[in-house]
Structure formats: C-alpha cells, structure tokens
Amino acid sequence: MQKKRMDDSPEGYSRIATFQSSDCNFLLYRGFGYLHCRVLSALQHDIERLEKRLDSLDHWDKTHGDEAKLESQTRDEIDSARQRANKSLAAHFTQTRPEVLAELKLKLVEYDEVLLKTRDVCALQRPSGRDYASVRNWFRMNEPIIQQEMNFVRRKEDLITLRTGREYASFDSLVECGLSRLDSVLVRHFKCHGIRNMFLTPELRAKSSDEDIHYYAPERVETLVNAIITGIIFILLILPVVAMYELSDIGRRASPFEAIGILIIFTLLFGGAMSALTEARRQELFAASAAYCAVLVVFIGNFSTQTVVLVKQ
C-alpha cells in the first residue's frame, strides 16, 4: 500500500501520523518512565503484602502443630477448604494459603510483564538533538492539533525514538546537517540543486512539497559517511609513517622521545576518532586502540633499526 503524502493528509492527528511515518527519524514518542516506576512500585508493594501474609500463614501452622499442611499441597488445599467452610480460620486470617498463592501468582505475572516491558522501553534510544529539533520545529510551525495536546513534544527528557541506531548514527546526523546547510547555500546563491539531486530519491521528493522538510536517502548518506571514515582511517595510518620517515632522515637517528610522542599523539587521535565516528563499546575501543598502537610500534621499530644500520655504515 502506498504511503500517504503529507500534502494530502487533513489537519490533526492524521497529519501528525503522516509526518512521523514519512521518516524513521521522526518516530518520537513519550516513554512515560515516571509512570512505569509508579506502577512497578504499586505492584511491588502488593506482592510484598502478600509475601508477609504467606509467611504469617506458614508461621501459624508451624506454631499450632499443623505442619502436615506445610508438607503436602493436597492436604493444605483440603484442610484450608474445610477451615474456610467452618470459619475457624477467619478469626485470624482473611485468606487461606491457596488463596494467597493464587493471588500472588496473578500479581507476579503482572509485575514481571510490566517489569520486562519497562526494561524494553528503557533500552530504546533517546532521540538525537537534530531529530528532536526537527520534530519540535515541525509541530511549532504547523500546529496540527491544539496547543494543550502538543505539550508532549516539549518533554524532551521523556522522549524516546523507535529508530534503530545505525553504526555511525551521531556522525550521520552531522553529515546530514552539513548537507542540508550546503544545499541551502547552493540553492540560495547559485540556484544549484546538486545536493538534492544526489541525495534525494524520487520517492522522497514526492512525500512533501514543504521546503522546510529535508529528506535524505539513508543508504546514500551512509555511503558518503563510509567514504569519509575510510579516508580518515587512511590518513591516520599514513601520517605517522610519513612523520617517522621524516624524523629518521638518512644518516640521522630519531630521538626515542620523538617517536614515543608520535605514537601517543596518533593513538589518541585514533581513539578519539573511533569514539566520535562509531558507536563502539569500551572494550572494542580499547582493543582497536591497542591494535593501532601495536602497528605504530612495528613501524617505529623498523625505522629505528634502519637508522642504526645506516649510522654504523
């Protein structure tokens, strides 16, 4: 089924749904973290109350010599039903042990379900600053619904995004922002639409005629990002080799402090670049930096050996 065009959608929640479904970056909703915690706290209190009631029943049977009910589930059900009929237990407890267990089972199932759902919600990503600004500005400029019902978009601390993060999500956002600004400059001053023609597909152009909304094909942006990152990695590998070659000039032995300085500087640059351009975890960042440092050590060792041989000659 073909997606709706934003221009064809009526005002109101239909327009909002069309806008948010037009790009995965616009899928921002409230996570209701506070309310999840309130519900979990209430369920936790109910379960603790039932736990204490169950302990009291166990202690009562143990101290009154009716431990057979504690050793047999069948005996417990029969005796509890008889005591309930004779109302002999009502003077001390409002529920029998099987009744407490039945209620406890329902509460635990409900608690586990809310607990796991809350975990899943907390695992969702927070929207990037650019995505949040895009959605907030669209609501402010279009005002598709009444002001009171648009307040949710101002709750930035409680908003989550349904977009699955790409490997270079933060850097992708920076590249898209740069493309948008470059496109604005080219169109305004040179009437050039090269950026739009390169990074927009016909399907994306047909989504909306609003000049304030910019769509970029994710696969094309990712190709550009990959090319930029490949160039950065290439530079970080070549520059220290060139620097070491210059320091180990023919007939001159490079100072070990100079070599160590180059090693430290470029390892820090590599670690910073990897942290900024990727979503690498700490152990991955540590392993990659160690491998990069090891490669530079090999280069430094080779150049030092070559310099020593030249001096001896």
Secondary structure as UniProt FT lines:
FT   HELIX           6..8
FT   TURN            11..12
FT   HELIX           13..21
FT   HELIX           24..26
FT   STRAND          28..30
FT   HELIX           33..63
FT   TURN            64..65
FT   HELIX           68..71
FT   HELIX           73..86
FT   TURN            90..92
FT   HELIX           97..123
FT   HELIX           129..142
FT   HELIX           147..154
FT   HELIX           156..158
FT   STRAND          159..161
FT   TURN            167..168
FT   HELIX           169..190
FT   HELIX           194..199
FT   HELIX           202..205
FT   TURN            206..207
FT   TURN            211..212
FT   HELIX           218..247
FT   TURN            250..251
FT   HELIX           256..277
FT   HELIX           282..312
//
